[in-house]
Structure formats: C-alpha cells, structure tokens
Amino acid sequence: MSLLTILLAGFGVWLLVEGALCALAPDFMRDLAARVSSLPQRELIVAGLIVAGIGGVMLTLAVRTA
C-alpha cells in the first residue's frame, strides 16, 4: 500500500466524519466553531501542534504496518 493511498484514505475518512457530524449535529458543529474561534491564539497553536503530532504518529504507524 503506497503512502498516497494511505493519505487519500485518511483524508476521505476525515471528510466522512466531518460531513456526518455537520449533517447529524449542526448545532454542535456551530458551537464547536464558535468555541474554537474564541480560543486565544497561543492555545489554538498548542492544540494544533498536539493534534498534528498525534496524526503524524498515527500515519507513521499506518505506513510501517502496511
């Protein structure tokens, strides 16, 4: 399995989950967007780095086990 295949599959799953959340719980998504937009910039940067790090580890594990 190529890296491109894994990236496309991961992106597809991300879009599937986000689309389902928007369709099934639009008020929750609006509230979440409002909360994220009200976060201080530093906290948003730290949260983004943590999530990106977790995603990088998950992608590395997926590539090594494929």
mmJSON file of the N, C-alpha and C atoms, coordinates in Angstrom:
{"data_MODEL":{"atom_site":{
"group_PDB":["ATOM","ATOM","ATOM","ATOM","ATOM","ATOM","ATOM","ATOM","ATOM","ATOM","ATOM","ATOM","ATOM","ATOM","ATOM","ATOM","ATOM","ATOM","ATOM","ATOM","ATOM","ATOM","ATOM","ATOM","ATOM","ATOM","ATOM","ATOM","ATOM","ATOM","ATOM","ATOM","ATOM","ATOM","ATOM","ATOM","ATOM","ATOM","ATOM","ATOM","ATOM","ATOM","ATOM","ATOM","ATOM","ATOM","ATOM","ATOM","ATOM","ATOM","ATOM","ATOM","ATOM","ATOM","ATOM","ATOM","ATOM","ATOM","ATOM","ATOM","ATOM","ATOM","ATOM","ATOM","ATOM","ATOM","ATOM","ATOM","ATOM","ATOM","ATOM","ATOM","ATOM","ATOM","ATOM","ATOM","ATOM","ATOM","ATOM","ATOM","ATOM","ATOM","ATOM","ATOM","ATOM","ATOM","ATOM","ATOM","ATOM","ATOM","ATOM","ATOM","ATOM","ATOM","ATOM","ATOM","ATOM","ATOM","ATOM","ATOM","ATOM","ATOM","ATOM","ATOM","ATOM","ATOM","ATOM","ATOM","ATOM","ATOM","ATOM","ATOM","ATOM","ATOM","ATOM","ATOM","ATOM","ATOM","ATOM","ATOM","ATOM","ATOM","ATOM","ATOM","ATOM","ATOM","ATOM","ATOM","ATOM","ATOM","ATOM","ATOM","ATOM","ATOM","ATOM","ATOM","ATOM","ATOM","ATOM","ATOM","ATOM","ATOM","ATOM","ATOM","ATOM","ATOM","ATOM","ATOM","ATOM","ATOM","ATOM","ATOM","ATOM","ATOM","ATOM","ATOM","ATOM","ATOM","ATOM","ATOM","ATOM","ATOM","ATOM","ATOM","ATOM","ATOM","ATOM","ATOM","ATOM","ATOM","ATOM","ATOM","ATOM","ATOM","ATOM","ATOM","ATOM","ATOM","ATOM","ATOM","ATOM","ATOM","ATOM","ATOM","ATOM","ATOM","ATOM","ATOM","ATOM","ATOM","ATOM","ATOM","ATOM","ATOM","ATOM","ATOM","ATOM","ATOM"],
"id":[1,2,3,4,5,6,7,8,9,10,11,12,13,14,15,16,17,18,19,20,21,22,23,24,25,26,27,28,29,30,31,32,33,34,35,36,37,38,39,40,41,42,43,44,45,46,47,48,49,50,51,52,53,54,55,56,57,58,59,60,61,62,63,64,65,66,67,68,69,70,71,72,73,74,75,76,77,78,79,80,81,82,83,84,85,86,87,88,89,90,91,92,93,94,95,96,97,98,99,100,101,102,103,104,105,106,107,108,109,110,111,112,113,114,115,116,117,118,119,120,121,122,123,124,125,126,127,128,129,130,131,132,133,134,135,136,137,138,139,140,141,142,143,144,145,146,147,148,149,150,151,152,153,154,155,156,157,158,159,160,161,162,163,164,165,166,167,168,169,170,171,172,173,174,175,176,177,178,179,180,181,182,183,184,185,186,187,188,189,190,191,192,193,194,195,196,197,198],
"type_symbol":["N","C","C","N","C","C","N","C","C","N","C","C","N","C","C","N","C","C","N","C","C","N","C","C","N","C","C","N","C","C","N","C","C","N","C","C","N","C","C","N","C","C","N","C","C","N","C","C","N","C","C","N","C","C","N","C","C","N","C","C","N","C","C","N","C","C","N","C","C","N","C","C","N","C","C","N","C","C","N","C","C","N","C","C","N","C","C","N","C","C","N","C","C","N","C","C","N","C","C","N","C","C","N","C","C","N","C","C","N","C","C","N","C","C","N","C","C","N","C","C","N","C","C","N","C","C","N","C","C","N","C","C","N","C","C","N","C","C","N","C","C","N","C","C","N","C","C","N","C","C","N","C","C","N","C","C","N","C","C","N","C","C","N","C","C","N","C","C","N","C","C","N","C","C","N","C","C","N","C","C","N","C","C","N","C","C","N","C","C","N","C","C","N","C","C","N","C","C"],
"label_atom_id":["N","CA","C","N","CA","C","N","CA","C","N","CA","C","N","CA","C","N","CA","C","N","CA","C","N","CA","C","N","CA","C","N","CA","C","N","CA","C","N","CA","C","N","CA","C","N","CA","C","N","CA","C","N","CA","C","N","CA","C","N","CA","C","N","CA","C","N","CA","C","N","CA","C","N","CA","C","N","CA","C","N","CA","C","N","CA","C","N","CA","C","N","CA","C","N","CA","C","N","CA","C","N","CA","C","N","CA","C","N","CA","C","N","CA","C","N","CA","C","N","CA","C","N","CA","C","N","CA","C","N","CA","C","N","CA","C","N","CA","C","N","CA","C","N","CA","C","N","CA","C","N","CA","C","N","CA","C","N","CA","C","N","CA","C","N","CA","C","N","CA","C","N","CA","C","N","CA","C","N","CA","C","N","CA","C","N","CA","C","N","CA","C","N","CA","C","N","CA","C","N","CA","C","N","CA","C","N","CA","C","N","CA","C","N","CA","C","N","CA","C","N","CA","C","N","CA","C","N","CA","C"],
"label_alt_id":[null,null,null,null,null,null,null,null,null,null,null,null,null,null,null,null,null,null,null,null,null,null,null,null,null,null,null,null,null,null,null,null,null,null,null,null,null,null,null,null,null,null,null,null,null,null,null,null,null,null,null,null,null,null,null,null,null,null,null,null,null,null,null,null,null,null,null,null,null,null,null,null,null,null,null,null,null,null,null,null,null,null,null,null,null,null,null,null,null,null,null,null,null,null,null,null,null,null,null,null,null,null,null,null,null,null,null,null,null,null,null,null,null,null,null,null,null,null,null,null,null,null,null,null,null,null,null,null,null,null,null,null,null,null,null,null,null,null,null,null,null,null,null,null,null,null,null,null,null,null,null,null,null,null,null,null,null,null,null,null,null,null,null,null,null,null,null,null,null,null,null,null,null,null,null,null,null,null,null,null,null,null,null,null,null,null,null,null,null,null,null,null,null,null,null,null,null,null],
"label_comp_id":["MET","MET","MET","SER","SER","SER","LEU","LEU","LEU","LEU","LEU","LEU","THR","THR","THR","ILE","ILE","ILE","LEU","LEU","LEU","LEU","LEU","LEU","ALA","ALA","ALA","GLY","GLY","GLY","PHE","PHE","PHE","GLY","GLY","GLY","VAL","VAL","VAL","TRP","TRP","TRP","LEU","LEU","LEU","LEU","LEU","LEU","VAL","VAL","VAL","GLU","GLU","GLU","GLY","GLY","GLY","ALA","ALA","ALA","LEU","LEU","LEU","CYS","CYS","CYS","ALA","ALA","ALA","LEU","LEU","LEU","ALA","ALA","ALA","PRO","PRO","PRO","ASP","ASP","ASP","PHE","PHE","PHE","MET","MET","MET","ARG","ARG","ARG","ASP","ASP","ASP","LEU","LEU","LEU","ALA","ALA","ALA","ALA","ALA","ALA","ARG","ARG","ARG","VAL","VAL","VAL","SER","SER","SER","SER","SER","SER","LEU","LEU","LEU","PRO","PRO","PRO","GLN","GLN","GLN","ARG","ARG","ARG","GLU","GLU","GLU","LEU","LEU","LEU","ILE","ILE","ILE","VAL","VAL","VAL","ALA","ALA","ALA","GLY","GLY","GLY","LEU","LEU","LEU","ILE","ILE","ILE","VAL","VAL","VAL","ALA","ALA","ALA","GLY","GLY","GLY","ILE","ILE","ILE","GLY","GLY","GLY","GLY","GLY","GLY","VAL","VAL","VAL","MET","MET","MET","LEU","LEU","LEU","THR","THR","THR","LEU","LEU","LEU","ALA","ALA","ALA","VAL","VAL","VAL","ARG","ARG","ARG","THR","THR","THR","ALA","ALA","ALA"],
"label_asym_id":["A","A","A","A","A","A","A","A","A","A","A","A","A","A","A","A","A","A","A","A","A","A","A","A","A","A","A","A","A","A","A","A","A","A","A","A","A","A","A","A","A","A","A","A","A","A","A","A","A","A","A","A","A","A","A","A","A","A","A","A","A","A","A","A","A","A","A","A","A","A","A","A","A","A","A","A","A","A","A","A","A","A","A","A","A","A","A","A","A","A","A","A","A","A","A","A","A","A","A","A","A","A","A","A","A","A","A","A","A","A","A","A","A","A","A","A","A","A","A","A","A","A","A","A","A","A","A","A","A","A","A","A","A","A","A","A","A","A","A","A","A","A","A","A","A","A","A","A","A","A","A","A","A","A","A","A","A","A","A","A","A","A","A","A","A","A","A","A","A","A","A","A","A","A","A","A","A","A","A","A","A","A","A","A","A","A","A","A","A","A","A","A","A","A","A","A","A","A"],
"label_entity_id":["1","1","1","1","1","1","1","1","1","1","1","1","1","1","1","1","1","1","1","1","1","1","1","1","1","1","1","1","1","1","1","1","1","1","1","1","1","1","1","1","1","1","1","1","1","1","1","1","1","1","1","1","1","1","1","1","1","1","1","1","1","1","1","1","1","1","1","1","1","1","1","1","1","1","1","1","1","1","1","1","1","1","1","1","1","1","1","1","1","1","1","1","1","1","1","1","1","1","1","1","1","1","1","1","1","1","1","1","1","1","1","1","1","1","1","1","1","1","1","1","1","1","1","1","1","1","1","1","1","1","1","1","1","1","1","1","1","1","1","1","1","1","1","1","1","1","1","1","1","1","1","1","1","1","1","1","1","1","1","1","1","1","1","1","1","1","1","1","1","1","1","1","1","1","1","1","1","1","1","1","1","1","1","1","1","1","1","1","1","1","1","1","1","1","1","1","1","1"],
"label_seq_id":[1,1,1,2,2,2,3,3,3,4,4,4,5,5,5,6,6,6,7,7,7,8,8,8,9,9,9,10,10,10,11,11,11,12,12,12,13,13,13,14,14,14,15,15,15,16,16,16,17,17,17,18,18,18,19,19,19,20,20,20,21,21,21,22,22,22,23,23,23,24,24,24,25,25,25,26,26,26,27,27,27,28,28,28,29,29,29,30,30,30,31,31,31,32,32,32,33,33,33,34,34,34,35,35,35,36,36,36,37,37,37,38,38,38,39,39,39,40,40,40,41,41,41,42,42,42,43,43,43,44,44,44,45,45,45,46,46,46,47,47,47,48,48,48,49,49,49,50,50,50,51,51,51,52,52,52,53,53,53,54,54,54,55,55,55,56,56,56,57,57,57,58,58,58,59,59,59,60,60,60,61,61,61,62,62,62,63,63,63,64,64,64,65,65,65,66,66,66],
"pdbx_PDB_ins_code":[null,null,null,null,null,null,null,null,null,null,null,null,null,null,null,null,null,null,null,null,null,null,null,null,null,null,null,null,null,null,null,null,null,null,null,null,null,null,null,null,null,null,null,null,null,null,null,null,null,null,null,null,null,null,null,null,null,null,null,null,null,null,null,null,null,null,null,null,null,null,null,null,null,null,null,null,null,null,null,null,null,null,null,null,null,null,null,null,null,null,null,null,null,null,null,null,null,null,null,null,null,null,null,null,null,null,null,null,null,null,null,null,null,null,null,null,null,null,null,null,null,null,null,null,null,null,null,null,null,null,null,null,null,null,null,null,null,null,null,null,null,null,null,null,null,null,null,null,null,null,null,null,null,null,null,null,null,null,null,null,null,null,null,null,null,null,null,null,null,null,null,null,null,null,null,null,null,null,null,null,null,null,null,null,null,null,null,null,null,null,null,null,null,null,null,null,null,null],
"Cartn_x":[0.861,0.0,0.904,0.658,1.511,1.098,2.025,1.76,0.595,0.527,-0.565,-1.914,-1.982,-3.218,-3.636,-2.667,-2.964,-3.426,-2.749,-3.159,-4.555,-4.847,-6.179,-7.25,-6.947,-7.904,-8.128,-7.062,-7.184,-7.978,-7.706,-8.437,-9.912,-10.18,-11.564,-12.312,-11.657,-12.284,-12.542,-11.572,-11.75,-12.969,-13.095,-14.242,-15.552,-15.519,-16.706,-17.18,-16.265,-16.636,-17.124,-16.392,-16.797,-18.136,-18.348,-19.62,-20.77,-20.537,-21.581,-21.919,-20.898,-21.164,-21.959,-21.612,-22.356,-23.799,-24.016,-25.368,-26.194,-25.571,-26.311,-26.403,-25.418,-25.401,-24.928,-25.722,-25.271,-25.104,-25.958,-25.822,-24.527,-24.161,-22.897,-21.716,-21.756,-20.653,-20.557,-21.701,-21.683,-21.094,-21.498,-20.98,-19.477,-19.058,-17.634,-16.839,-17.346,-16.662,-16.572,-17.633,-17.617,-16.591,-16.519,-15.54,-14.114,-13.875,-12.527,-12.14,-13.071,-12.75,-12.526,-13.027,-12.829,-11.592,-10.9,-9.685,-8.57,-7.75,-6.57,-5.647,-4.91,-4.072,-3.065,-2.461,-1.441,-2.03,-3.213,-3.847,-4.219,-4.666,-5.016,-3.773,-2.653,-1.4,-0.95,-0.983,-0.566,-1.475,-2.776,-3.711,-3.451,-3.195,-2.901,-1.634,-0.597,0.651,0.468,-0.312,-0.567,-1.32,-2.375,-3.17,-2.34,-1.528,-0.674,0.336,0.878,1.815,1.164,-0.035,-0.777,-1.065,-1.473,-1.726,-0.467,0.647,1.915,2.301,2.124,2.407,1.478,0.188,-0.768,-0.428,-0.05,0.307,1.578,2.557,3.78,3.482,2.648,2.271,1.536,0.645,-0.122,0.805,1.789,2.697,3.607,4.095,5.002,4.311,3.023,2.327,1.678,1.646,1.014,1.919],
"Cartn_y":[-1.178,0.0,1.238,2.128,3.309,4.4,5.315,6.438,7.273,7.449,8.227,7.574,6.272,5.554,5.771,5.697,5.89,7.321,8.292,9.689,9.944,9.408,9.591,8.921,7.744,7.057,7.852,8.352,9.157,10.431,11.103,12.321,12.013,10.904,10.5,10.215,9.556,9.278,10.587,11.502,12.797,13.526,13.567,14.224,13.516,12.2,11.425,11.759,11.774,12.061,13.502,14.437,15.836,16.092,15.507,15.665,15.059,13.88,13.236,14.074,14.642,15.49,16.737,17.344,18.521,18.17,16.998,16.589,16.151,15.446,14.883,15.809,16.696,17.574,18.973,19.694,21.016,22.027,21.96,22.902,22.661,21.395,21.057,21.619,21.47,21.964,23.49,24.176,25.647,26.065,25.372,25.673,25.407,24.313,23.975,25.034,25.47,26.506,27.813,28.153,29.376,29.268,28.099,27.903,27.987,27.369,27.392,28.817,29.57,30.931,31.868,31.494,32.348,31.96,30.895,30.49,31.504,31.745,32.587,31.917,32.728,32.212,31.19,31.436,30.523,29.145,29.101,27.813,27.074,27.796,27.178,26.596,27.311,26.821,25.552,25.557,24.375,23.189,23.419,22.335,21.802,22.69,22.268,21.446,21.849,21.087,19.705,19.631,18.336,17.409,17.922,17.098,16.695,17.609,17.276,16.202,16.284,15.275,13.905,13.869,12.606,12.053,12.913,12.478,11.955,12.591,12.124,10.751,10.541,9.226,8.17,8.503,7.544,7.215,8.203,7.978,7.134,7.414,6.617,5.167,4.935,3.567,2.884,3.611,3.032,2.643,3.494,3.224,2.039,1.985,0.894,-0.456,-0.472,-1.744,-2.167,-1.274,-1.618,-2.481],
"Cartn_z":[0.0,0.0,0.0,-0.929,-1.062,-0.064,0.139,1.035,0.509,-0.801,-1.387,-1.099,-1.19,-0.887,0.56,1.447,2.874,3.134,2.521,2.708,2.156,0.992,0.421,1.28,1.792,2.664,3.946,4.528,5.745,5.511,4.403,4.067,3.826,3.173,2.934,4.224,5.155,6.454,7.202,7.142,7.807,7.231,5.903,5.285,5.623,5.665,6.024,7.432,8.38,9.769,9.91,9.331,9.445,8.76,7.608,6.907,7.682,8.268,9.063,10.29,10.945,12.106,11.72,10.599,10.129,9.812,9.225,8.845,10.051,10.986,12.117,13.327,13.493,14.664,14.27,13.469,13.008,14.144,15.162,16.281,17.049,17.229,17.896,17.106,15.788,14.959,14.998,15.011,15.129,16.466,17.538,18.868,18.939,18.349,18.337,17.576,16.435,15.653,16.438,17.164,17.972,19.101,19.718,20.8,20.279,19.139,18.562,18.176,17.609,17.194,18.375,19.559,20.733,21.546,21.147,21.855,21.618,22.64,22.4,21.384,20.646,19.571,20.077,21.209,21.741,22.034,22.636,22.933,21.658,20.66,19.381,18.698,18.781,18.199,18.907,20.242,21.006,20.691,20.649,20.333,18.926,17.98,16.613,16.529,17.255,17.255,17.884,18.953,19.601,18.657,18.036,17.122,15.904,15.375,14.241,14.626,15.83,16.304,16.414,16.974,17.076,15.684,14.768,13.4,12.729,12.967,12.399,12.922,14.21,14.793,14.206,14.099,13.534,12.085,11.303,9.913,9.807,10.654,10.672,10.998,12.001,12.351,11.22,10.556,9.45,8.3,7.99,6.881,7.216,8.44,8.815,8.907,9.232,9.342,8.044,7.043,5.762,4.912],
"occupancy":[1.0,1.0,1.0,1.0,1.0,1.0,1.0,1.0,1.0,1.0,1.0,1.0,1.0,1.0,1.0,1.0,1.0,1.0,1.0,1.0,1.0,1.0,1.0,1.0,1.0,1.0,1.0,1.0,1.0,1.0,1.0,1.0,1.0,1.0,1.0,1.0,1.0,1.0,1.0,1.0,1.0,1.0,1.0,1.0,1.0,1.0,1.0,1.0,1.0,1.0,1.0,1.0,1.0,1.0,1.0,1.0,1.0,1.0,1.0,1.0,1.0,1.0,1.0,1.0,1.0,1.0,1.0,1.0,1.0,1.0,1.0,1.0,1.0,1.0,1.0,1.0,1.0,1.0,1.0,1.0,1.0,1.0,1.0,1.0,1.0,1.0,1.0,1.0,1.0,1.0,1.0,1.0,1.0,1.0,1.0,1.0,1.0,1.0,1.0,1.0,1.0,1.0,1.0,1.0,1.0,1.0,1.0,1.0,1.0,1.0,1.0,1.0,1.0,1.0,1.0,1.0,1.0,1.0,1.0,1.0,1.0,1.0,1.0,1.0,1.0,1.0,1.0,1.0,1.0,1.0,1.0,1.0,1.0,1.0,1.0,1.0,1.0,1.0,1.0,1.0,1.0,1.0,1.0,1.0,1.0,1.0,1.0,1.0,1.0,1.0,1.0,1.0,1.0,1.0,1.0,1.0,1.0,1.0,1.0,1.0,1.0,1.0,1.0,1.0,1.0,1.0,1.0,1.0,1.0,1.0,1.0,1.0,1.0,1.0,1.0,1.0,1.0,1.0,1.0,1.0,1.0,1.0,1.0,1.0,1.0,1.0,1.0,1.0,1.0,1.0,1.0,1.0,1.0,1.0,1.0,1.0,1.0,1.0],
"B_iso_or_equiv":[0.0,0.0,0.0,0.0,0.0,0.0,0.0,0.0,0.0,0.0,0.0,0.0,0.0,0.0,0.0,0.0,0.0,0.0,0.0,0.0,0.0,0.0,0.0,0.0,0.0,0.0,0.0,0.0,0.0,0.0,0.0,0.0,0.0,0.0,0.0,0.0,0.0,0.0,0.0,0.0,0.0,0.0,0.0,0.0,0.0,0.0,0.0,0.0,0.0,0.0,0.0,0.0,0.0,0.0,0.0,0.0,0.0,0.0,0.0,0.0,0.0,0.0,0.0,0.0,0.0,0.0,0.0,0.0,0.0,0.0,0.0,0.0,0.0,0.0,0.0,0.0,0.0,0.0,0.0,0.0,0.0,0.0,0.0,0.0,0.0,0.0,0.0,0.0,0.0,0.0,0.0,0.0,0.0,0.0,0.0,0.0,0.0,0.0,0.0,0.0,0.0,0.0,0.0,0.0,0.0,0.0,0.0,0.0,0.0,0.0,0.0,0.0,0.0,0.0,0.0,0.0,0.0,0.0,0.0,0.0,0.0,0.0,0.0,0.0,0.0,0.0,0.0,0.0,0.0,0.0,0.0,0.0,0.0,0.0,0.0,0.0,0.0,0.0,0.0,0.0,0.0,0.0,0.0,0.0,0.0,0.0,0.0,0.0,0.0,0.0,0.0,0.0,0.0,0.0,0.0,0.0,0.0,0.0,0.0,0.0,0.0,0.0,0.0,0.0,0.0,0.0,0.0,0.0,0.0,0.0,0.0,0.0,0.0,0.0,0.0,0.0,0.0,0.0,0.0,0.0,0.0,0.0,0.0,0.0,0.0,0.0,0.0,0.0,0.0,0.0,0.0,0.0,0.0,0.0,0.0,0.0,0.0,0.0],
"pdbx_formal_charge":[null,null,null,null,null,null,null,null,null,null,null,null,null,null,null,null,null,null,null,null,null,null,null,null,null,null,null,null,null,null,null,null,null,null,null,null,null,null,null,null,null,null,null,null,null,null,null,null,null,null,null,null,null,null,null,null,null,null,null,null,null,null,null,null,null,null,null,null,null,null,null,null,null,null,null,null,null,null,null,null,null,null,null,null,null,null,null,null,null,null,null,null,null,null,null,null,null,null,null,null,null,null,null,null,null,null,null,null,null,null,null,null,null,null,null,null,null,null,null,null,null,null,null,null,null,null,null,null,null,null,null,null,null,null,null,null,null,null,null,null,null,null,null,null,null,null,null,null,null,null,null,null,null,null,null,null,null,null,null,null,null,null,null,null,null,null,null,null,null,null,null,null,null,null,null,null,null,null,null,null,null,null,null,null,null,null,null,null,null,null,null,null,null,null,null,null,null,null],
"auth_seq_id":[1,1,1,2,2,2,3,3,3,4,4,4,5,5,5,6,6,6,7,7,7,8,8,8,9,9,9,10,10,10,11,11,11,12,12,12,13,13,13,14,14,14,15,15,15,16,16,16,17,17,17,18,18,18,19,19,19,20,20,20,21,21,21,22,22,22,23,23,23,24,24,24,25,25,25,26,26,26,27,27,27,28,28,28,29,29,29,30,30,30,31,31,31,32,32,32,33,33,33,34,34,34,35,35,35,36,36,36,37,37,37,38,38,38,39,39,39,40,40,40,41,41,41,42,42,42,43,43,43,44,44,44,45,45,45,46,46,46,47,47,47,48,48,48,49,49,49,50,50,50,51,51,51,52,52,52,53,53,53,54,54,54,55,55,55,56,56,56,57,57,57,58,58,58,59,59,59,60,60,60,61,61,61,62,62,62,63,63,63,64,64,64,65,65,65,66,66,66],
"auth_comp_id":["MET","MET","MET","SER","SER","SER","LEU","LEU","LEU","LEU","LEU","LEU","THR","THR","THR","ILE","ILE","ILE","LEU","LEU","LEU","LEU","LEU","LEU","ALA","ALA","ALA","GLY","GLY","GLY","PHE","PHE","PHE","GLY","GLY","GLY","VAL","VAL","VAL","TRP","TRP","TRP","LEU","LEU","LEU","LEU","LEU","LEU","VAL","VAL","VAL","GLU","GLU","GLU","GLY","GLY","GLY","ALA","ALA","ALA","LEU","LEU","LEU","CYS","CYS","CYS","ALA","ALA","ALA","LEU","LEU","LEU","ALA","ALA","ALA","PRO","PRO","PRO","ASP","ASP","ASP","PHE","PHE","PHE","MET","MET","MET","ARG","ARG","ARG","ASP","ASP","ASP","LEU","LEU","LEU","ALA","ALA","ALA","ALA","ALA","ALA","ARG","ARG","ARG","VAL","VAL","VAL","SER","SER","SER","SER","SER","SER","LEU","LEU","LEU","PRO","PRO","PRO","GLN","GLN","GLN","ARG","ARG","ARG","GLU","GLU","GLU","LEU","LEU","LEU","ILE","ILE","ILE","VAL","VAL","VAL","ALA","ALA","ALA","GLY","GLY","GLY","LEU","LEU","LEU","ILE","ILE","ILE","VAL","VAL","VAL","ALA","ALA","ALA","GLY","GLY","GLY","ILE","ILE","ILE","GLY","GLY","GLY","GLY","GLY","GLY","VAL","VAL","VAL","MET","MET","MET","LEU","LEU","LEU","THR","THR","THR","LEU","LEU","LEU","ALA","ALA","ALA","VAL","VAL","VAL","ARG","ARG","ARG","THR","THR","THR","ALA","ALA","ALA"],
"auth_asym_id":["A","A","A","A","A","A","A","A","A","A","A","A","A","A","A","A","A","A","A","A","A","A","A","A","A","A","A","A","A","A","A","A","A","A","A","A","A","A","A","A","A","A","A","A","A","A","A","A","A","A","A","A","A","A","A","A","A","A","A","A","A","A","A","A","A","A","A","A","A","A","A","A","A","A","A","A","A","A","A","A","A","A","A","A","A","A","A","A","A","A","A","A","A","A","A","A","A","A","A","A","A","A","A","A","A","A","A","A","A","A","A","A","A","A","A","A","A","A","A","A","A","A","A","A","A","A","A","A","A","A","A","A","A","A","A","A","A","A","A","A","A","A","A","A","A","A","A","A","A","A","A","A","A","A","A","A","A","A","A","A","A","A","A","A","A","A","A","A","A","A","A","A","A","A","A","A","A","A","A","A","A","A","A","A","A","A","A","A","A","A","A","A","A","A","A","A","A","A"],
"auth_atom_id":["N","CA","C","N","CA","C","N","CA","C","N","CA","C","N","CA","C","N","CA","C","N","CA","C","N","CA","C","N","CA","C","N","CA","C","N","CA","C","N","CA","C","N","CA","C","N","CA","C","N","CA","C","N","CA","C","N","CA","C","N","CA","C","N","CA","C","N","CA","C","N","CA","C","N","CA","C","N","CA","C","N","CA","C","N","CA","C","N","CA","C","N","CA","C","N","CA","C","N","CA","C","N","CA","C","N","CA","C","N","CA","C","N","CA","C","N","CA","C","N","CA","C","N","CA","C","N","CA","C","N","CA","C","N","CA","C","N","CA","C","N","CA","C","N","CA","C","N","CA","C","N","CA","C","N","CA","C","N","CA","C","N","CA","C","N","CA","C","N","CA","C","N","CA","C","N","CA","C","N","CA","C","N","CA","C","N","CA","C","N","CA","C","N","CA","C","N","CA","C","N","CA","C","N","CA","C","N","CA","C","N","CA","C","N","CA","C","N","CA","C","N","CA","C","N","CA","C","N","CA","C"],
"pdbx_PDB_model_num":[1,1,1,1,1,1,1,1,1,1,1,1,1,1,1,1,1,1,1,1,1,1,1,1,1,1,1,1,1,1,1,1,1,1,1,1,1,1,1,1,1,1,1,1,1,1,1,1,1,1,1,1,1,1,1,1,1,1,1,1,1,1,1,1,1,1,1,1,1,1,1,1,1,1,1,1,1,1,1,1,1,1,1,1,1,1,1,1,1,1,1,1,1,1,1,1,1,1,1,1,1,1,1,1,1,1,1,1,1,1,1,1,1,1,1,1,1,1,1,1,1,1,1,1,1,1,1,1,1,1,1,1,1,1,1,1,1,1,1,1,1,1,1,1,1,1,1,1,1,1,1,1,1,1,1,1,1,1,1,1,1,1,1,1,1,1,1,1,1,1,1,1,1,1,1,1,1,1,1,1,1,1,1,1,1,1,1,1,1,1,1,1,1,1,1,1,1,1]
}}}
